[in-house]
Amino acid sequence: MPPTQRTRIAAALPVARQAAAFLREQGEPGMAEAVETTIEWATRAEKSVALQASIDAGLDPNYSLHVDKQFRTHVRAAAEEKGKDLASVVVKGLEAFRDGKWTPPAPVRAPHGSAPDKVSLNVRIPKDLFDQVDAMAKDPEQATERGYALNARQVAIAALAKAFPVKKATAVK
């Protein structure tokens, strides 16, 4: 297997340090500083990647919810204002659905060709909970009983909408 860019950079760092020292000795401090700056950046990037990998190893998977841009902005602002974590709100909603304590309303779909721009809202959810809810939401018998089909992402979005309702603007006369 050929080396990755990261492993090639890590292997090149000692030589790059030697090159910087050599350039200083040769009276090229500007070039030496450029090499040292690159070394610092590569070292920080490598530490950051390693730290993120260690963090990610213990975290729940990240799920992307595709929502309207205005909804995402509203939900983030409301969660910050109320001091709530989006993932915990979603987990509570998924658990309530799984346990039969809550059924989200039917998803509202925009007329063909008029859907607003969608963006991603990412939340970390335990995989087993997500999978359980997805299976229940897609179950044909339950969908028939509800009168509409769902999936786990739609349940998650509905949980956010329930926790952070969008207030409809009223027309001022």
N, C-alpha and C positions, 0 to 999 in steps of 0.2 A: 504494500500500500504506500503510495507516495506521501511524503510529509505534507502536513497542512501548512497554510500560511502562518498560523500561530506558532507551530513548532519550528518553522524555518526562522521566524523572527527571534524566538527565544534562543535558538542555537547561534544566531548572528550577534546577539547582544555583547558577549565578551569581545568579539573581534571589533565591534563598533566602538567599544570603550577604548580598545587599543588604538583604533584609528583616531579617535578624538585626542588622545594623549600624543600621538605622533604628530597630528596637525598643530597642536600647541607647541611642541618642540620645534617644528619647522617654521614657526612664526606666523601661523594662520589662525589667530584666535577666533575670527568670525566663522570660519568653516568648522573649527572645533566646537564652537557653541551651537552651531546648527546640528551637528551630529549628536551632541549631548542633549539638546532639546528633543530630538527624535527618540533618543534612548529613554528619556524620562516619560515621554508620551507612551511609548511601547510598553514600558514597565507598568505604568498606571493602568493601561488598557488590559494587560494580562492579569493584573491583580483584580480588576473590576470583573472580568469574565469569570475568574476563579471564584470570587465572592458570590456572584450571581448564581453560578452553578451550585454552590453549596447551599445557598438560600432556597433555590428552586427544588432541590432534592427533597426538602421537607415540606413543601407546600402542596396544597390541593391544585388540581389542574385549572388552567385559565380557560374560561369559556367566553366566547365573543357573542354578545347579544346585538343584533342589528336593529337599531332604533332610529327614529327621526332625530335629526341634529338638535332641534329645540327641546325635545324630550330629554335627551342626554344632558344638555346644559341645565335644564330645570332640576333633574334628579340629582345631579352632582351638587348644585347650589343648595337644594333643600336638605340633602344629607349632611352637608357641611354645617349648615345653619342649625340643624337639630343634633349635630354631633353623632350621627349614625354612620356605621360602616355599611357600604352597599352590599358587600358579600353576606354579611350577617342578616340583612333584610331579605335578601334572596333566599338564603338557606331557611329562614323561618317560613317564608312563603311556600317553598318546595316541601318542607316538612308538613305544613298544614294541609297541603294538597294530598300528599302521600298518605297522611293519617285520616283523610276524609273529613277534615274540619273546615275546608274551604274549597270552593270551586271558582276558578276565575271566570270572568265573563267571556263570551265569545270574542275572538279577535276581530277587530274592525279592519277591513281591508279597503284601501283607497280604490276608487274607480280606475279601471285600466288606463295607464298612461298618465295618471295624475299623482302618483306617489311622490312624497317629498324625498329629498336626498337622505339616504341612510348612512349612518356612521356606526362604528363599533363602540360598545360599552363593555369593557372586560371586567369579569368578576371571577374570583377563585371559589370553586364549589367542590365539595367532596365528590369524587367520581361515582362512588356507589349510590349516593343520594340522587345525583343527576340521572344515572342510568335507571334507577327505580322509578323516578318520576316520569322519565321519558317513556318507559314501557307502559306505565299506567295511563299516561296521557294519550298514547297511541292505540291502546287496547280498543279494538272495534266495538266490543260490547259497551264499554264505558262511554265511548264517543257517541254511540247510538242513544244511550241513556241521557247524556248531556245535550245531545242535539247538534254537536259540532266537534270537529277534530282539533286536537292540540298536540304540542310537543313540549319538551322540558324548557326550551328557550322561551316559548310563548308564556308558559307558566311563570318563569322568572321575570319576564317583562311585566306581566300582570301584577306580580307581587310588588314590583317597584312602583307601578302606577297606583296601586292601593295604598302603599306606604307614603307616597309623595304625590298626592293628587294634583292634577293641573287644574287651576281655577280658571273657569271660562271667563273671558272678558265680556263685560256687558256693554251694550251700546249706550253711549251718552247722548241724550237728546238736547 
